[in-house]
Amino acid sequence: STELKFLEEATISVCKSLVEKNPQTGNLGSLIKVFLSWTKELKISAECQNHLFFWQAHNALLIICCLLQVFIRQMVEEEQQLHFT
């Protein structure tokens, strides 16, 4: 809980900037697509005992969660829909 709060405080300005620029850049959608592509590799990675995809997928999911918190806290539902469509 404390570590999560520290992470949130340390990344809030970067997350807000990314959220503000997202309609032009589409970075959130790209990050979600990358995360989904990594999840397809997780089973193969586990069989080979290669933990690289686990770390990459974990980190991408953590970034997505931080960004979604900013979306939820800073925007009304109509604005959120614009970002996700």
PDB file with SEQRES, HELIX, SHEET and CRYST1 records, atoms N, CA, C and O in Angstrom:
SEQRES   1 A   85  SER THR GLU LEU LYS PHE LEU GLU GLU ALA THR ILE SER          
SEQRES   2 A   85  VAL CYS LYS SER LEU VAL GLU LYS ASN PRO GLN THR GLY          
SEQRES   3 A   85  ASN LEU GLY SER LEU ILE LYS VAL PHE LEU SER TRP THR          
SEQRES   4 A   85  LYS GLU LEU LYS ILE SER ALA GLU CYS GLN ASN HIS LEU          
SEQRES   5 A   85  PHE PHE TRP GLN ALA HIS ASN ALA LEU LEU ILE ILE CYS          
SEQRES   6 A   85  CYS LEU LEU GLN VAL PHE ILE ARG GLN MET VAL GLU GLU          
SEQRES   7 A   85  GLU GLN GLN LEU HIS PHE THR                                  
HELIX    1 AA1 THR A    2  THR A   25  1                                  24    
HELIX    2 AA2 ASN A   27  GLU A   47  1                                  21    
HELIX    3 AA3 LEU A   52  GLN A   74  1                                  23    
HELIX    4 AA4 GLU A   77  PHE A   84  1                                   8    
CRYST1    1.000    1.000    1.000  90.00  90.00  90.00 P 1           1          
ATOM      1  N   SER A   1       0.820  -1.188   0.000  1.00  0.00           N  
ATOM      2  CA  SER A   1       0.000   0.000   0.000  1.00  0.00           C  
ATOM      3  C   SER A   1       0.867   1.256   0.000  1.00  0.00           C  
ATOM      4  O   SER A   1       0.620   2.185  -0.770  1.00  0.00           O  
ATOM      5  N   THR A   2       1.871   1.284   0.855  1.00  0.00           N  
ATOM      6  CA  THR A   2       2.759   2.436   0.926  1.00  0.00           C  
ATOM      7  C   THR A   2       3.569   2.573  -0.354  1.00  0.00           C  
ATOM      8  O   THR A   2       3.749   3.677  -0.867  1.00  0.00           O  
ATOM      9  N   GLU A   3       4.056   1.446  -0.867  1.00  0.00           N  
ATOM     10  CA  GLU A   3       4.829   1.478  -2.099  1.00  0.00           C  
ATOM     11  C   GLU A   3       3.971   1.931  -3.278  1.00  0.00           C  
ATOM     12  O   GLU A   3       4.437   2.678  -4.138  1.00  0.00           O  
ATOM     13  N   LEU A   4       2.730   1.482  -3.315  1.00  0.00           N  
ATOM     14  CA  LEU A   4       1.832   1.882  -4.386  1.00  0.00           C  
ATOM     15  C   LEU A   4       1.554   3.380  -4.334  1.00  0.00           C  
ATOM     16  O   LEU A   4       1.521   4.044  -5.370  1.00  0.00           O  
ATOM     17  N   LYS A   5       1.355   3.910  -3.136  1.00  0.00           N  
ATOM     18  CA  LYS A   5       1.125   5.350  -2.974  1.00  0.00           C  
ATOM     19  C   LYS A   5       2.363   6.133  -3.421  1.00  0.00           C  
ATOM     20  O   LYS A   5       2.245   7.161  -4.088  1.00  0.00           O  
ATOM     21  N   PHE A   6       3.541   5.644  -3.053  1.00  0.00           N  
ATOM     22  CA  PHE A   6       4.789   6.295  -3.460  1.00  0.00           C  
ATOM     23  C   PHE A   6       4.923   6.283  -4.980  1.00  0.00           C  
ATOM     24  O   PHE A   6       5.301   7.292  -5.576  1.00  0.00           O  
ATOM     25  N   LEU A   7       4.614   5.146  -5.612  1.00  0.00           N  
ATOM     26  CA  LEU A   7       4.669   5.045  -7.069  1.00  0.00           C  
ATOM     27  C   LEU A   7       3.707   6.031  -7.716  1.00  0.00           C  
ATOM     28  O   LEU A   7       4.060   6.719  -8.674  1.00  0.00           O  
ATOM     29  N   GLU A   8       2.503   6.093  -7.191  1.00  0.00           N  
ATOM     30  CA  GLU A   8       1.501   7.002  -7.736  1.00  0.00           C  
ATOM     31  C   GLU A   8       1.965   8.456  -7.646  1.00  0.00           C  
ATOM     32  O   GLU A   8       1.820   9.214  -8.605  1.00  0.00           O  
ATOM     33  N   GLU A   9       2.517   8.844  -6.507  1.00  0.00           N  
ATOM     34  CA  GLU A   9       2.994  10.212  -6.335  1.00  0.00           C  
ATOM     35  C   GLU A   9       4.172  10.516  -7.260  1.00  0.00           C  
ATOM     36  O   GLU A   9       4.289  11.626  -7.777  1.00  0.00           O  
ATOM     37  N   ALA A  10       5.040   9.530  -7.465  1.00  0.00           N  
ATOM     38  CA  ALA A  10       6.227   9.735  -8.286  1.00  0.00           C  
ATOM     39  C   ALA A  10       5.899   9.818  -9.774  1.00  0.00           C  
ATOM     40  O   ALA A  10       6.646  10.427 -10.540  1.00  0.00           O  
ATOM     41  N   THR A  11       4.793   9.215 -10.187  1.00  0.00           N  
ATOM     42  CA  THR A  11       4.486   9.148 -11.619  1.00  0.00           C  
ATOM     43  C   THR A  11       3.301  10.002 -12.044  1.00  0.00           C  
ATOM     44  O   THR A  11       2.963  10.022 -13.228  1.00  0.00           O  
ATOM     45  N   ILE A  12       2.671  10.695 -11.136  1.00  0.00           N  
ATOM     46  CA  ILE A  12       1.433  11.405 -11.453  1.00  0.00           C  
ATOM     47  C   ILE A  12       1.626  12.437 -12.558  1.00  0.00           C  
ATOM     48  O   ILE A  12       0.768  12.546 -13.434  1.00  0.00           O  
ATOM     49  N   SER A  13       2.707  13.189 -12.550  1.00  0.00           N  
ATOM     50  CA  SER A  13       2.882  14.224 -13.577  1.00  0.00           C  
ATOM     51  C   SER A  13       3.103  13.595 -14.953  1.00  0.00           C  
ATOM     52  O   SER A  13       2.585  14.098 -15.950  1.00  0.00           O  
ATOM     53  N   VAL A  14       3.859  12.510 -15.019  1.00  0.00           N  
ATOM     54  CA  VAL A  14       4.091  11.830 -16.294  1.00  0.00           C  
ATOM     55  C   VAL A  14       2.785  11.231 -16.808  1.00  0.00           C  
ATOM     56  O   VAL A  14       2.474  11.327 -17.995  1.00  0.00           O  
ATOM     57  N   CYS A  15       2.030  10.619 -15.912  1.00  0.00           N  
ATOM     58  CA  CYS A  15       0.753  10.019 -16.303  1.00  0.00           C  
ATOM     59  C   CYS A  15      -0.223  11.073 -16.809  1.00  0.00           C  
ATOM     60  O   CYS A  15      -0.899  10.869 -17.817  1.00  0.00           O  
ATOM     61  N   LYS A  16      -0.295  12.198 -16.107  1.00  0.00           N  
ATOM     62  CA  LYS A  16      -1.197  13.269 -16.538  1.00  0.00           C  
ATOM     63  C   LYS A  16      -0.808  13.789 -17.917  1.00  0.00           C  
ATOM     64  O   LYS A  16      -1.671  14.057 -18.753  1.00  0.00           O  
ATOM     65  N   SER A  17       0.481  13.928 -18.145  1.00  0.00           N  
ATOM     66  CA  SER A  17       0.955  14.393 -19.446  1.00  0.00           C  
ATOM     67  C   SER A  17       0.593  13.399 -20.539  1.00  0.00           C  
ATOM     68  O   SER A  17       0.139  13.795 -21.613  1.00  0.00           O  
ATOM     69  N   LEU A  18       0.790  12.121 -20.277  1.00  0.00           N  
ATOM     70  CA  LEU A  18       0.451  11.100 -21.261  1.00  0.00           C  
ATOM     71  C   LEU A  18      -1.042  11.090 -21.539  1.00  0.00           C  
ATOM     72  O   LEU A  18      -1.462  10.950 -22.688  1.00  0.00           O  
ATOM     73  N   VAL A  19      -1.842  11.237 -20.498  1.00  0.00           N  
ATOM     74  CA  VAL A  19      -3.299  11.245 -20.660  1.00  0.00           C  
ATOM     75  C   VAL A  19      -3.734  12.450 -21.489  1.00  0.00           C  
ATOM     76  O   VAL A  19      -4.601  12.327 -22.354  1.00  0.00           O  
ATOM     77  N   GLU A  20      -3.139  13.612 -21.232  1.00  0.00           N  
ATOM     78  CA  GLU A  20      -3.495  14.819 -21.980  1.00  0.00           C  
ATOM     79  C   GLU A  20      -3.166  14.681 -23.467  1.00  0.00           C  
ATOM     80  O   GLU A  20      -3.914  15.166 -24.315  1.00  0.00           O  
ATOM     81  N   LYS A  21      -2.054  14.023 -23.782  1.00  0.00           N  
ATOM     82  CA  LYS A  21      -1.608  13.894 -25.168  1.00  0.00           C  
ATOM     83  C   LYS A  21      -2.187  12.659 -25.857  1.00  0.00           C  
ATOM     84  O   LYS A  21      -2.041  12.504 -27.070  1.00  0.00           O  
ATOM     85  N   ASN A  22      -2.835  11.791 -25.106  1.00  0.00           N  
ATOM     86  CA  ASN A  22      -3.317  10.531 -25.655  1.00  0.00           C  
ATOM     87  C   ASN A  22      -4.246  10.677 -26.860  1.00  0.00           C  
ATOM     88  O   ASN A  22      -4.138   9.875 -27.787  1.00  0.00           O  
ATOM     89  N   PRO A  23      -5.161  11.669 -26.897  1.00  0.00           N  
ATOM     90  CA  PRO A  23      -6.024  11.771 -28.087  1.00  0.00           C  
ATOM     91  C   PRO A  23      -5.223  11.966 -29.379  1.00  0.00           C  
ATOM     92  O   PRO A  23      -5.646  11.506 -30.439  1.00  0.00           O  
ATOM     93  N   GLN A  24      -4.088  12.634 -29.303  1.00  0.00           N  
ATOM     94  CA  GLN A  24      -3.268  12.844 -30.489  1.00  0.00           C  
ATOM     95  C   GLN A  24      -2.315  11.681 -30.753  1.00  0.00           C  
ATOM     96  O   GLN A  24      -2.061  11.334 -31.907  1.00  0.00           O  
ATOM     97  N   THR A  25      -1.789  11.080 -29.690  1.00  0.00           N  
ATOM     98  CA  THR A  25      -0.747  10.066 -29.848  1.00  0.00           C  
ATOM     99  C   THR A  25      -1.272   8.640 -29.890  1.00  0.00           C  
ATOM    100  O   THR A  25      -0.697   7.788 -30.567  1.00  0.00           O  
ATOM    101  N   GLY A  26      -2.351   8.375 -29.178  1.00  0.00           N  
ATOM    102  CA  GLY A  26      -2.867   7.011 -29.090  1.00  0.00           C  
ATOM    103  C   GLY A  26      -1.962   6.077 -28.303  1.00  0.00           C  
ATOM    104  O   GLY A  26      -2.010   4.861 -28.488  1.00  0.00           O  
ATOM    105  N   ASN A  27      -1.135   6.639 -27.425  1.00  0.00           N  
ATOM    106  CA  ASN A  27      -0.163   5.832 -26.691  1.00  0.00           C  
ATOM    107  C   ASN A  27      -0.803   4.796 -25.765  1.00  0.00           C  
ATOM    108  O   ASN A  27      -0.267   3.698 -25.612  1.00  0.00           O  
ATOM    109  N   LEU A  28      -1.924   5.122 -25.154  1.00  0.00           N  
ATOM    110  CA  LEU A  28      -2.557   4.149 -24.261  1.00  0.00           C  
ATOM    111  C   LEU A  28      -3.013   2.925 -25.053  1.00  0.00           C  
ATOM    112  O   LEU A  28      -2.794   1.793 -24.624  1.00  0.00           O  
ATOM    113  N   GLY A  29      -3.634   3.144 -26.184  1.00  0.00           N  
ATOM    114  CA  GLY A  29      -4.060   2.030 -27.030  1.00  0.00           C  
ATOM    115  C   GLY A  29      -2.874   1.189 -27.481  1.00  0.00           C  
ATOM    116  O   GLY A  29      -2.950  -0.040 -27.500  1.00  0.00           O  
ATOM    117  N   SER A  30      -1.784   1.845 -27.841  1.00  0.00           N  
ATOM    118  CA  SER A  30      -0.580   1.123 -28.252  1.00  0.00           C  
ATOM    119  C   SER A  30      -0.022   0.295 -27.107  1.00  0.00           C  
ATOM    120  O   SER A  30       0.384  -0.850 -27.305  1.00  0.00           O  
ATOM    121  N   LEU A  31      -0.001   0.864 -25.921  1.00  0.00           N  
ATOM    122  CA  LEU A  31       0.498   0.135 -24.756  1.00  0.00           C  
ATOM    123  C   LEU A  31      -0.369  -1.085 -24.457  1.00  0.00           C  
ATOM    124  O   LEU A  31       0.149  -2.148 -24.117  1.00  0.00           O  
ATOM    125  N   ILE A  32      -1.662  -0.937 -24.581  1.00  0.00           N  
ATOM    126  CA  ILE A  32      -2.564  -2.073 -24.349  1.00  0.00           C  
ATOM    127  C   ILE A  32      -2.328  -3.154 -25.402  1.00  0.00           C  
ATOM    128  O   ILE A  32      -2.322  -4.340 -25.073  1.00  0.00           O  
ATOM    129  N   LYS A  33      -2.135  -2.768 -26.649  1.00  0.00           N  
ATOM    130  CA  LYS A  33      -1.855  -3.746 -27.708  1.00  0.00           C  
ATOM    131  C   LYS A  33      -0.541  -4.486 -27.441  1.00  0.00           C  
ATOM    132  O   LYS A  33      -0.461  -5.700 -27.626  1.00  0.00           O  
ATOM    133  N   VAL A  34       0.473  -3.760 -27.011  1.00  0.00           N  
ATOM    134  CA  VAL A  34       1.759  -4.390 -26.685  1.00  0.00           C  
ATOM    135  C   VAL A  34       1.580  -5.366 -25.525  1.00  0.00           C  
ATOM    136  O   VAL A  34       2.098  -6.481 -25.567  1.00  0.00           O  
ATOM    137  N   PHE A  35       0.849  -4.950 -24.492  1.00  0.00           N  
ATOM    138  CA  PHE A  35       0.595  -5.837 -23.353  1.00  0.00           C  
ATOM    139  C   PHE A  35      -0.100  -7.113 -23.811  1.00  0.00           C  
ATOM    140  O   PHE A  35       0.285  -8.211 -23.408  1.00  0.00           O  
ATOM    141  N   LEU A  36      -1.115  -6.974 -24.645  1.00  0.00           N  
ATOM    142  CA  LEU A  36      -1.842  -8.148 -25.126  1.00  0.00           C  
ATOM    143  C   LEU A  36      -0.948  -9.069 -25.955  1.00  0.00           C  
ATOM    144  O   LEU A  36      -1.080 -10.291 -25.882  1.00  0.00           O  
ATOM    145  N   SER A  37      -0.055  -8.499 -26.728  1.00  0.00           N  
ATOM    146  CA  SER A  37       0.852  -9.349 -27.514  1.00  0.00           C  
ATOM    147  C   SER A  37       1.818 -10.095 -26.598  1.00  0.00           C  
ATOM    148  O   SER A  37       2.162 -11.246 -26.867  1.00  0.00           O  
ATOM    149  N   TRP A  38       2.258  -9.447 -25.515  1.00  0.00           N  
ATOM    150  CA  TRP A  38       3.152 -10.130 -24.575  1.00  0.00           C  
ATOM    151  C   TRP A  38       2.438 -11.251 -23.830  1.00  0.00           C  
ATOM    152  O   TRP A  38       3.039 -12.281 -23.523  1.00  0.00           O  
ATOM    153  N   THR A  39       1.167 -11.050 -23.545  1.00  0.00           N  
ATOM    154  CA  THR A  39       0.450 -12.096 -22.802  1.00  0.00           C  
ATOM    155  C   THR A  39       0.353 -13.379 -23.626  1.00  0.00           C  
ATOM    156  O   THR A  39       0.279 -14.469 -23.060  1.00  0.00           O  
ATOM    157  N   LYS A  40       0.352 -13.263 -24.947  1.00  0.00           N  
ATOM    158  CA  LYS A  40       0.327 -14.449 -25.798  1.00  0.00           C  
ATOM    159  C   LYS A  40       1.615 -15.250 -25.677  1.00  0.00           C  
ATOM    160  O   LYS A  40       1.623 -16.460 -25.901  1.00  0.00           O  
ATOM    161  N   GLU A  41       2.691 -14.580 -25.326  1.00  0.00           N  
ATOM    162  CA  GLU A  41       3.996 -15.232 -25.213  1.00  0.00           C  
ATOM    163  C   GLU A  41       4.255 -15.815 -23.822  1.00  0.00           C  
ATOM    164  O   GLU A  41       5.235 -16.536 -23.632  1.00  0.00           O  
ATOM    165  N   LEU A  42       3.395 -15.517 -22.854  1.00  0.00           N  
ATOM    166  CA  LEU A  42       3.655 -15.927 -21.477  1.00  0.00           C  
ATOM    167  C   LEU A  42       3.706 -17.443 -21.314  1.00  0.00           C  
ATOM    168  O   LEU A  42       4.565 -17.949 -20.592  1.00  0.00           O  
ATOM    169  N   LYS A  43       2.818 -18.170 -21.960  1.00  0.00           N  
ATOM    170  CA  LYS A  43       2.804 -19.623 -21.824  1.00  0.00           C  
ATOM    171  C   LYS A  43       4.094 -20.229 -22.371  1.00  0.00           C  
ATOM    172  O   LYS A  43       4.712 -21.080 -21.731  1.00  0.00           O  
ATOM    173  N   ILE A  44       4.489 -19.785 -23.553  1.00  0.00           N  
ATOM    174  CA  ILE A  44       5.738 -20.270 -24.147  1.00  0.00           C  
ATOM    175  C   ILE A  44       6.922 -19.891 -23.269  1.00  0.00           C  
ATOM    176  O   ILE A  44       7.842 -20.682 -23.061  1.00  0.00           O  
ATOM    177  N   SER A  45       6.880 -18.672 -22.763  1.00  0.00           N  
ATOM    178  CA  SER A  45       7.949 -18.182 -21.892  1.00  0.00           C  
ATOM    179  C   SER A  45       8.055 -19.021 -20.629  1.00  0.00           C  
ATOM    180  O   SER A  45       9.160 -19.318 -20.177  1.00  0.00           O  
ATOM    181  N   ALA A  46       6.924 -19.406 -20.054  1.00  0.00           N  
ATOM    182  CA  ALA A  46       6.931 -20.228 -18.837  1.00  0.00           C  
ATOM    183  C   ALA A  46       7.513 -21.606 -19.125  1.00  0.00           C  
ATOM    184  O   ALA A  46       8.254 -22.149 -18.306  1.00  0.00           O  
ATOM    185  N   GLU A  47       7.186 -22.172 -20.274  1.00  0.00           N  
ATOM    186  CA  GLU A  47       7.715 -23.485 -20.637  1.00  0.00           C  
ATOM    187  C   GLU A  47       9.229 -23.451 -20.808  1.00  0.00           C  
ATOM    188  O   GLU A  47       9.913 -24.431 -20.513  1.00  0.00           O  
ATOM    189  N   CYS A  48       9.744 -22.338 -21.279  1.00  0.00           N  
ATOM    190  CA  CYS A  48      11.195 -22.186 -21.484  1.00  0.00           C  
ATOM    191  C   CYS A  48      11.890 -21.604 -20.256  1.00  0.00           C  
ATOM    192  O   CYS A  48      13.110 -21.440 -20.247  1.00  0.00           O  
ATOM    193  N   GLN A  49      11.126 -21.298 -19.241  1.00  0.00           N  
ATOM    194  CA  GLN A  49      11.617 -20.652 -18.020  1.00  0.00           C  
ATOM    195  C   GLN A  49      12.340 -19.337 -18.333  1.00  0.00           C  
ATOM    196  O   GLN A  49      13.353 -19.003 -17.719  1.00  0.00           O  
ATOM    197  N   ASN A  50      11.800 -18.617 -19.285  1.00  0.00           N  
ATOM    198  CA  ASN A  50      12.302 -17.301 -19.645  1.00  0.00           C  
ATOM    199  C   ASN A  50      11.385 -16.274 -18.998  1.00  0.00           C  
ATOM    200  O   ASN A  50      10.213 -16.168 -19.362  1.00  0.00           O  
ATOM    201  N   HIS A  51      11.900 -15.536 -18.063  1.00  0.00           N  
ATOM    202  CA  HIS A  51      11.073 -14.613 -17.276  1.00  0.00           C  
ATOM    203  C   HIS A  51      10.982 -13.213 -17.877  1.00  0.00           C  
ATOM    204  O   HIS A  51      10.326 -12.341 -17.307  1.00  0.00           O  
ATOM    205  N   LEU A  52      11.619 -12.990 -19.000  1.00  0.00           N  
ATOM    206  CA  LEU A  52      11.610 -11.665 -19.617  1.00  0.00           C  
ATOM    207  C   LEU A  52      10.191 -11.205 -19.953  1.00  0.00           C  
ATOM    208  O   LEU A  52       9.826 -10.065 -19.668  1.00  0.00           O  
ATOM    209  N   PHE A  53       9.394 -12.083 -20.554  1.00  0.00           N  
ATOM    210  CA  PHE A  53       8.029 -11.699 -20.908  1.00  0.00           C  
ATOM    211  C   PHE A  53       7.175 -11.455 -19.672  1.00  0.00           C  
ATOM    212  O   PHE A  53       6.290 -10.599 -19.691  1.00  0.00           O  
ATOM    213  N   PHE A  54       7.428 -12.196 -18.599  1.00  0.00           N  
ATOM    214  CA  PHE A  54       6.681 -11.953 -17.362  1.00  0.00           C  
ATOM    215  C   PHE A  54       6.941 -10.543 -16.850  1.00  0.00           C  
ATOM    216  O   PHE A  54       6.008  -9.828 -16.484  1.00  0.00           O  
ATOM    217  N   TRP A  55       8.216 -10.143 -16.825  1.00  0.00           N  
ATOM    218  CA  TRP A  55       8.558  -8.808 -16.343  1.00  0.00           C  
ATOM    219  C   TRP A  55       7.999  -7.732 -17.250  1.00  0.00           C  
ATOM    220  O   TRP A  55       7.476  -6.723 -16.775  1.00  0.00           O  
ATOM    221  N   GLN A  56       8.106  -7.940 -18.556  1.00  0.00           N  
ATOM    222  CA  GLN A  56       7.583  -6.950 -19.495  1.00  0.00           C  
ATOM    223  C   GLN A  56       6.071  -6.814 -19.372  1.00  0.00           C  
ATOM    224  O   GLN A  56       5.548  -5.700 -19.339  1.00  0.00           O  
ATOM    225  N   ALA A  57       5.372  -7.933 -19.305  1.00  0.00           N  
ATOM    226  CA  ALA A  57       3.917  -7.902 -19.171  1.00  0.00           C  
ATOM    227  C   ALA A  57       3.518  -7.277 -17.839  1.00  0.00           C  
ATOM    228  O   ALA A  57       2.572  -6.492 -17.774  1.00  0.00           O  
ATOM    229  N   HIS A  58       4.234  -7.623 -16.787  1.00  0.00           N  
ATOM    230  CA  HIS A  58       3.949  -7.060 -15.459  1.00  0.00           C  
ATOM    231  C   HIS A  58       4.134  -5.548 -15.466  1.00  0.00           C  
ATOM    232  O   HIS A  58       3.277  -4.815 -14.973  1.00  0.00           O  
ATOM    233  N   ASN A  59       5.235  -5.084 -16.016  1.00  0.00           N  
ATOM    234  CA  ASN A  59       5.511  -3.644 -16.053  1.00  0.00           C  
ATOM    235  C   ASN A  59       4.500  -2.893 -16.915  1.00  0.00           C  
ATOM    236  O   ASN A  59       4.046  -1.809 -16.549  1.00  0.00           O  
ATOM    237  N   ALA A  60       4.156  -3.471 -18.051  1.00  0.00           N  
ATOM    238  CA  ALA A  60       3.160  -2.827 -18.911  1.00  0.00           C  
ATOM    239  C   ALA A  60       1.817  -2.732 -18.201  1.00  0.00           C  
ATOM    240  O   ALA A  60       1.143  -1.705 -18.274  1.00  0.00           O  
ATOM    241  N   LEU A  61       1.430  -3.800 -17.515  1.00  0.00           N  
ATOM    242  CA  LEU A  61       0.158  -3.790 -16.792  1.00  0.00           C  
ATOM    243  C   LEU A  61       0.182  -2.768 -15.653  1.00  0.00           C  
ATOM    244  O   LEU A  61      -0.822  -2.102 -15.402  1.00  0.00           O  
ATOM    245  N   LEU A  62       1.295  -2.641 -14.979  1.00  0.00           N  
ATOM    246  CA  LEU A  62       1.420  -1.650 -13.909  1.00  0.00           C  
ATOM    247  C   LEU A  62       1.271  -0.233 -14.463  1.00  0.00           C  
ATOM    248  O   LEU A  62       0.600   0.602 -13.856  1.00  0.00           O  
ATOM    249  N   ILE A  63       1.888   0.042 -15.605  1.00  0.00           N  
ATOM    250  CA  ILE A  63       1.770   1.363 -16.229  1.00  0.00           C  
ATOM    251  C   ILE A  63       0.329   1.613 -16.665  1.00  0.00           C  
ATOM    252  O   ILE A  63      -0.200   2.708 -16.469  1.00  0.00           O  
ATOM    253  N   ILE A  64      -0.306   0.603 -17.252  1.00  0.00           N  
ATOM    254  CA  ILE A  64      -1.699   0.748 -17.668  1.00  0.00           C  
ATOM    255  C   ILE A  64      -2.576   1.065 -16.462  1.00  0.00           C  
ATOM    256  O   ILE A  64      -3.451   1.927 -16.544  1.00  0.00           O  
ATOM    257  N   CYS A  65      -2.351   0.380 -15.348  1.00  0.00           N  
ATOM    258  CA  CYS A  65      -3.145   0.635 -14.135  1.00  0.00           C  
ATOM    259  C   CYS A  65      -2.956   2.064 -13.637  1.00  0.00           C  
ATOM    260  O   CYS A  65      -3.926   2.726 -13.268  1.00  0.00           O  
ATOM    261  N   CYS A  66      -1.718   2.541 -13.623  1.00  0.00           N  
ATOM    262  CA  CYS A  66      -1.455   3.919 -13.186  1.00  0.00           C  
ATOM    263  C   CYS A  66      -2.169   4.919 -14.088  1.00  0.00           C  
ATOM    264  O   CYS A  66      -2.769   5.882 -13.609  1.00  0.00           O  
ATOM    265  N   LEU A  67      -2.102   4.683 -15.396  1.00  0.00           N  
ATOM    266  CA  LEU A  67      -2.758   5.589 -16.341  1.00  0.00           C  
ATOM    267  C   LEU A  67      -4.271   5.567 -16.184  1.00  0.00           C  
ATOM    268  O   LEU A  67      -4.919   6.613 -16.228  1.00  0.00           O  
ATOM    269  N   LEU A  68      -4.833   4.382 -16.001  1.00  0.00           N  
ATOM    270  CA  LEU A  68      -6.281   4.288 -15.843  1.00  0.00           C  
ATOM    271  C   LEU A  68      -6.755   4.997 -14.582  1.00  0.00           C  
ATOM    272  O   LEU A  68      -7.850   5.559 -14.564  1.00  0.00           O  
ATOM    273  N   GLN A  69      -5.947   4.978 -13.531  1.00  0.00           N  
ATOM    274  CA  GLN A  69      -6.308   5.713 -12.316  1.00  0.00           C  
ATOM    275  C   GLN A  69      -6.423   7.198 -12.620  1.00  0.00           C  
ATOM    276  O   GLN A  69      -7.342   7.859 -12.136  1.00  0.00           O  
ATOM    277  N   VAL A  70      -5.505   7.728 -13.413  1.00  0.00           N  
ATOM    278  CA  VAL A  70      -5.563   9.149 -13.785  1.00  0.00           C  
ATOM    279  C   VAL A  70      -6.804   9.412 -14.625  1.00  0.00           C  
ATOM    280  O   VAL A  70      -7.509  10.397 -14.405  1.00  0.00           O  
ATOM    281  N   PHE A  71      -7.075   8.528 -15.594  1.00  0.00           N  
ATOM    282  CA  PHE A  71      -8.289   8.679 -16.414  1.00  0.00           C  
ATOM    283  C   PHE A  71      -9.528   8.749 -15.527  1.00  0.00           C  
ATOM    284  O   PHE A  71     -10.367   9.634 -15.693  1.00  0.00           O  
ATOM    285  N   ILE A  72      -9.638   7.832 -14.605  1.00  0.00           N  
ATOM    286  CA  ILE A  72     -10.834   7.736 -13.763  1.00  0.00           C  
ATOM    287  C   ILE A  72     -10.963   8.936 -12.835  1.00  0.00           C  
ATOM    288  O   ILE A  72     -12.064   9.442 -12.619  1.00  0.00           O  
ATOM    289  N   ARG A  73      -9.854   9.385 -12.294  1.00  0.00           N  
ATOM    290  CA  ARG A  73      -9.905  10.490 -11.318  1.00  0.00           C  
ATOM    291  C   ARG A  73     -10.031  11.855 -11.966  1.00  0.00           C  
ATOM    292  O   ARG A  73     -10.618  12.764 -11.379  1.00  0.00           O  
ATOM    293  N   GLN A  74      -9.490  12.016 -13.166  1.00  0.00           N  
ATOM    294  CA  GLN A  74      -9.405  13.342 -13.768  1.00  0.00           C  
ATOM    295  C   GLN A  74     -10.485  13.644 -14.798  1.00  0.00           C  
ATOM    296  O   GLN A  74     -10.698  14.806 -15.143  1.00  0.00           O  
ATOM    297  N   MET A  75     -11.168  12.617 -15.292  1.00  0.00           N  
ATOM    298  CA  MET A  75     -12.090  12.839 -16.395  1.00  0.00           C  
ATOM    299  C   MET A  75     -13.493  12.376 -16.061  1.00  0.00           C  
ATOM    300  O   MET A  75     -13.712  11.452 -15.278  1.00  0.00           O  
ATOM    301  N   VAL A  76     -14.430  13.059 -16.691  1.00  0.00           N  
ATOM    302  CA  VAL A  76     -15.815  12.603 -16.605  1.00  0.00           C  
ATOM    303  C   VAL A  76     -15.991  11.469 -17.618  1.00  0.00           C  
ATOM    304  O   VAL A  76     -15.140  11.264 -18.483  1.00  0.00           O  
ATOM    305  N   GLU A  77     -17.080  10.750 -17.505  1.00  0.00           N  
ATOM    306  CA  GLU A  77     -17.297   9.561 -18.328  1.00  0.00           C  
ATOM    307  C   GLU A  77     -17.256   9.860 -19.830  1.00  0.00           C  
ATOM    308  O   GLU A  77     -16.731   9.060 -20.605  1.00  0.00           O  
ATOM    309  N   GLU A  78     -17.801  10.996 -20.239  1.00  0.00           N  
ATOM    310  CA  GLU A  78     -17.830  11.338 -21.658  1.00  0.00           C  
ATOM    311  C   GLU A  78     -16.409  11.492 -22.220  1.00  0.00           C  
ATOM    312  O   GLU A  78     -16.121  11.044 -23.329  1.00  0.00           O  
ATOM    313  N   GLU A  79     -15.534  12.125 -21.447  1.00  0.00           N  
ATOM    314  CA  GLU A  79     -14.136  12.274 -21.869  1.00  0.00           C  
ATOM    315  C   GLU A  79     -13.446  10.918 -21.945  1.00  0.00           C  
ATOM    316  O   GLU A  79     -12.667  10.665 -22.864  1.00  0.00           O  
ATOM    317  N   GLN A  80     -13.727  10.055 -20.990  1.00  0.00           N  
ATOM    318  CA  GLN A  80     -13.136   8.716 -20.984  1.00  0.00           C  
ATOM    319  C   GLN A  80     -13.541   7.952 -22.232  1.00  0.00           C  
ATOM    320  O   GLN A  80     -12.719   7.259 -22.832  1.00  0.00           O  
ATOM    321  N   GLN A  81     -14.782   8.071 -22.621  1.00  0.00           N  
ATOM    322  CA  GLN A  81     -15.265   7.366 -23.811  1.00  0.00           C  
ATOM    323  C   GLN A  81     -14.526   7.816 -25.063  1.00  0.00           C  
ATOM    324  O   GLN A  81     -14.251   7.001 -25.943  1.00  0.00           O  
ATOM    325  N   LEU A  82     -14.202   9.094 -25.153  1.00  0.00           N  
ATOM    326  CA  LEU A  82     -13.449   9.594 -26.302  1.00  0.00           C  
ATOM    327  C   LEU A  82     -12.075   8.944 -26.393  1.00  0.00           C  
ATOM    328  O   LEU A  82     -11.595   8.639 -27.485  1.00  0.00           O  
ATOM    329  N   HIS A  83     -11.446   8.735 -25.242  1.00  0.00           N  
ATOM    330  CA  HIS A  83     -10.121   8.128 -25.220  1.00  0.00           C  
ATOM    331  C   HIS A  83     -10.163   6.648 -25.561  1.00  0.00           C  
ATOM    332  O   HIS A  83      -9.233   6.127 -26.176  1.00  0.00           O  
ATOM    333  N   PHE A  84     -11.222   5.973 -25.172  1.00  0.00           N  
ATOM    334  CA  PHE A  84     -11.262   4.531 -25.339  1.00  0.00           C  
ATOM    335  C   PHE A  84     -11.925   4.071 -26.628  1.00  0.00           C  
ATOM    336  O   PHE A  84     -11.922   2.878 -26.934  1.00  0.00           O  
ATOM    337  N   THR A  85     -12.491   5.002 -27.386  1.00  0.00           N  
ATOM    338  CA  THR A  85     -13.079   4.617 -28.664  1.00  0.00           C  
ATOM    339  C   THR A  85     -12.150   4.977 -29.760  1.00  0.00           C  
ATOM    340  O   THR A  85     -12.453   4.738 -30.929  1.00  0.00           O  
TER     341      THR A  85                                                      
END                                                                             
